[in-house]
Amino acid sequence: MTTPRVFISSTYLDLADVRDEVAQYFRDNGWEVVQFERGGVYYRPYEPIGRSCESEVRNSDLLVMIVGGRYGSPPASGGSSYHSLTRTEYAAARDAG
């Protein structure tokens, strides 16, 4: 039997403590937890960070999205209209079914 895999998604700085609590709950119940801050996302240096996260979301059995009061940071390229990394992760999970 394979270990189920959960990807924890949220803005980071404002929800770090909540992320850790949720992750610990899943670990305590036998899940493999993927968190970018814990080295769970393999970053490809030639691709935007969002693509690496999308790939990890698609390779997970469950996405847990923690929603707070922040939207997330704009990409390094700037611009007035953008999708946050959290929104990109949600879209990847939705598209993967």
ZADO-1210 file (C-alpha; in nm, 4 decimals, padded with zeros to 6 digits):
<atoms>
<atom x="00.0000" y="00.0000" z="00.0000" code="MET" pos="1"/>
<atom x="00.1409" y="00.3376" z="-00.0959" code="THR" pos="2"/>
<atom x="00.1535" y="00.6259" z="00.1463" code="THR" pos="3"/>
<atom x="-00.0997" y="00.8972" z="00.0608" code="PRO" pos="4"/>
<atom x="00.0527" y="01.2340" z="-00.0243" code="ARG" pos="5"/>
<atom x="-00.0855" y="01.5759" z="00.0739" code="VAL" pos="6"/>
<atom x="00.0307" y="01.9136" z="-00.0557" code="PHE" pos="7"/>
<atom x="-00.0140" y="02.2036" z="00.1904" code="ILE" pos="8"/>
<atom x="-00.0890" y="02.5322" z="00.0138" code="SER" pos="9"/>
<atom x="-00.1260" y="02.8857" z="00.1519" code="SER" pos="10"/>
<atom x="00.0517" y="03.2150" z="00.1713" code="THR" pos="11"/>
<atom x="00.3554" y="03.1483" z="00.3851" code="TYR" pos="12"/>
<atom x="00.4576" y="03.4256" z="00.6238" code="LEU" pos="13"/>
<atom x="00.1152" y="03.4905" z="00.7743" code="ASP" pos="14"/>
<atom x="00.0147" y="03.1230" z="00.8000" code="LEU" pos="15"/>
<atom x="00.3414" y="02.9427" z="00.8827" code="ALA" pos="16"/>
<atom x="00.2198" y="02.8236" z="01.2240" code="ASP" pos="17"/>
<atom x="-00.1106" y="02.6970" z="01.0830" code="VAL" pos="18"/>
<atom x="00.0736" y="02.5196" z="00.8006" code="ARG" pos="19"/>
<atom x="00.2927" y="02.3420" z="01.0546" code="ASP" pos="20"/>
<atom x="-00.0071" y="02.2311" z="01.2634" code="GLU" pos="21"/>
<atom x="-00.1945" y="02.0981" z="00.9611" code="VAL" pos="22"/>
<atom x="00.1169" y="01.9216" z="00.8330" code="ALA" pos="23"/>
<atom x="00.1763" y="01.7583" z="01.1718" code="GLN" pos="24"/>
<atom x="-00.1832" y="01.6308" z="01.1782" code="TYR" pos="25"/>
<atom x="-00.1313" y="01.4560" z="00.8441" code="PHE" pos="26"/>
<atom x="00.2111" y="01.3182" z="00.9438" code="ARG" pos="27"/>
<atom x="00.0614" y="01.1793" z="01.2649" code="ASP" pos="28"/>
<atom x="-00.1979" y="01.0000" z="01.0506" code="ASN" pos="29"/>
<atom x="00.0507" y="00.8393" z="00.8135" code="GLY" pos="30"/>
<atom x="00.0515" y="01.0833" z="00.5222" code="TRP" pos="31"/>
<atom x="00.3535" y="01.2075" z="00.3295" code="GLU" pos="32"/>
<atom x="00.3399" y="01.5870" z="00.3551" code="VAL" pos="33"/>
<atom x="00.4670" y="01.8176" z="00.0819" code="VAL" pos="34"/>
<atom x="00.5573" y="02.1715" z="00.1906" code="GLN" pos="35"/>
<atom x="00.7837" y="02.3962" z="-00.0135" code="PHE" pos="36"/>
<atom x="00.9511" y="02.5326" z="00.3009" code="GLU" pos="37"/>
<atom x="01.0479" y="02.1809" z="00.4104" code="ARG" pos="38"/>
<atom x="01.2170" y="02.0898" z="00.0830" code="GLY" pos="39"/>
<atom x="00.9165" y="01.8998" z="-00.0522" code="GLY" pos="40"/>
<atom x="00.9119" y="02.0780" z="-00.3874" code="VAL" pos="41"/>
<atom x="01.1814" y="01.9987" z="-00.6431" code="TYR" pos="42"/>
<atom x="01.2676" y="02.3290" z="-00.8096" code="TYR" pos="43"/>
<atom x="01.3764" y="02.3255" z="-01.1696" code="ARG" pos="44"/>
<atom x="01.6124" y="02.6215" z="-01.2149" code="PRO" pos="45"/>
<atom x="01.5090" y="02.6732" z="-01.5770" code="TYR" pos="46"/>
<atom x="01.1339" y="02.7031" z="-01.5004" code="GLU" pos="47"/>
<atom x="00.9233" y="02.9448" z="-01.2961" code="PRO" pos="48"/>
<atom x="00.8651" y="02.8274" z="-00.9375" code="ILE" pos="49"/>
<atom x="00.4926" y="02.7932" z="-01.0096" code="GLY" pos="50"/>
<atom x="00.5550" y="02.5108" z="-01.2556" code="ARG" pos="51"/>
<atom x="00.7506" y="02.3129" z="-00.9969" code="SER" pos="52"/>
<atom x="00.4681" y="02.3545" z="-00.7452" code="CYS" pos="53"/>
<atom x="00.2064" y="02.2590" z="-01.0058" code="GLU" pos="54"/>
<atom x="00.3947" y="01.9383" z="-01.0746" code="SER" pos="55"/>
<atom x="00.4067" y="01.8482" z="-00.7043" code="GLU" pos="56"/>
<atom x="00.0343" y="01.9239" z="-00.6653" code="VAL" pos="57"/>
<atom x="-00.0463" y="01.6907" z="-00.9551" code="ARG" pos="58"/>
<atom x="00.1678" y="01.4194" z="-00.7926" code="ASN" pos="59"/>
<atom x="-00.0254" y="01.4469" z="-00.4656" code="SER" pos="60"/>
<atom x="-00.3447" y="01.2729" z="-00.3593" code="ASP" pos="61"/>
<atom x="-00.4858" y="01.5749" z="-00.1794" code="LEU" pos="62"/>
<atom x="-00.4384" y="01.9518" z="-00.1751" code="LEU" pos="63"/>
<atom x="-00.5111" y="02.1298" z="00.1524" code="VAL" pos="64"/>
<atom x="-00.5492" y="02.5001" z="00.0903" code="MET" pos="65"/>
<atom x="-00.5374" y="02.7287" z="00.3916" code="ILE" pos="66"/>
<atom x="-00.6916" y="03.0656" z="00.3123" code="VAL" pos="67"/>
<atom x="-00.6124" y="03.3775" z="00.5123" code="GLY" pos="68"/>
<atom x="-00.6186" y="03.7498" z="00.4582" code="GLY" pos="69"/>
<atom x="-00.3363" y="03.7828" z="00.2049" code="ARG" pos="70"/>
<atom x="-00.3397" y="03.7113" z="-00.1683" code="TYR" pos="71"/>
<atom x="00.0291" y="03.6408" z="-00.2160" code="GLY" pos="72"/>
<atom x="00.3300" y="03.8060" z="-00.3704" code="SER" pos="73"/>
<atom x="00.3550" y="03.9155" z="-00.7306" code="PRO" pos="74"/>
<atom x="00.6059" y="03.7369" z="-00.9511" code="PRO" pos="75"/>
<atom x="00.9521" y="03.8861" z="-00.9888" code="ALA" pos="76"/>
<atom x="00.8564" y="04.0257" z="-01.3304" code="SER" pos="77"/>
<atom x="00.6000" y="04.2541" z="-01.1663" code="GLY" pos="78"/>
<atom x="00.2944" y="04.3698" z="-01.3503" code="GLY" pos="79"/>
<atom x="-00.0421" y="04.4878" z="-01.2263" code="SER" pos="80"/>
<atom x="-00.2291" y="04.1638" z="-01.2960" code="SER" pos="81"/>
<atom x="-00.1013" y="03.8269" z="-01.1811" code="TYR" pos="82"/>
<atom x="-00.1976" y="03.4944" z="-01.0294" code="HIS" pos="83"/>
<atom x="-00.0450" y="03.4131" z="-00.6926" code="SER" pos="84"/>
<atom x="00.1407" y="03.0883" z="-00.6439" code="LEU" pos="85"/>
<atom x="-00.1405" y="02.9652" z="-00.4179" code="THR" pos="86"/>
<atom x="-00.3953" y="03.0309" z="-00.6914" code="ARG" pos="87"/>
<atom x="-00.1733" y="02.8469" z="-00.9395" code="THR" pos="88"/>
<atom x="-00.1556" y="02.5470" z="-00.7030" code="GLU" pos="89"/>
<atom x="-00.5339" y="02.5443" z="-00.6676" code="TYR" pos="90"/>
<atom x="-00.5794" y="02.5546" z="-01.0465" code="ALA" pos="91"/>
<atom x="-00.3407" y="02.2600" z="-01.0874" code="ALA" pos="92"/>
<atom x="-00.5361" y="02.0541" z="-00.8325" code="ALA" pos="93"/>
<atom x="-00.8693" y="02.1461" z="-00.9902" code="ARG" pos="94"/>
<atom x="-00.7436" y="02.0571" z="-01.3375" code="ASP" pos="95"/>
<atom x="-00.6036" y="01.7256" z="-01.2104" code="ALA" pos="96"/>
<atom x="-00.9403" y="01.6393" z="-01.0583" code="GLY" pos="97"/>
</atoms>
